[in-house]
């Protein structure tokens, strides 16, 4: 299993726009081969948000990151001046 985290900061308006975007984006992401689950949370008091994606294996993450769906997300981030940090790690538990 592999977990990725995409996090970003923004104004309340930017985070609202990201939330609206993710309402249609995340269900499509969950349909990608190898995706087990997605979670998204907001911390308005800190001005940030994070999306967690659990995948069956790192190859699923590589396929997503080489595909059109991630380019759509990155285009949204660029158009809305919402830089994001993406990182991923193999899960140690459960193994």
C-alpha positions, 0 to 999 in steps of 0.5 A: 500500500502507498499513501500520497498527500497533497496539501495547499494553503490559500485564502478562504475564497481559494479554499472554497474554490478548491473544495468545489473543484474537488467535489467533482474531481475526487470521485473520478480519482477514486475510479482510477485503477489501484486507488483504495480510498481518498480523504480530504480535510480542511483546516479553515482556521489555519488556511490550509487543506489536505487530500490523502490518497491510499493506493494499492501500490506505487505503480498506481500512483505513477500511473495517476501522476502520468495521466490527464487527471493529475494535469487537470488538478495542476491546471486548476491549482495554477489557474487559481494561484494555489501551489500544492505540495505532493508527497508519497510514502509506502505504508508501514501499517497495515503492511 
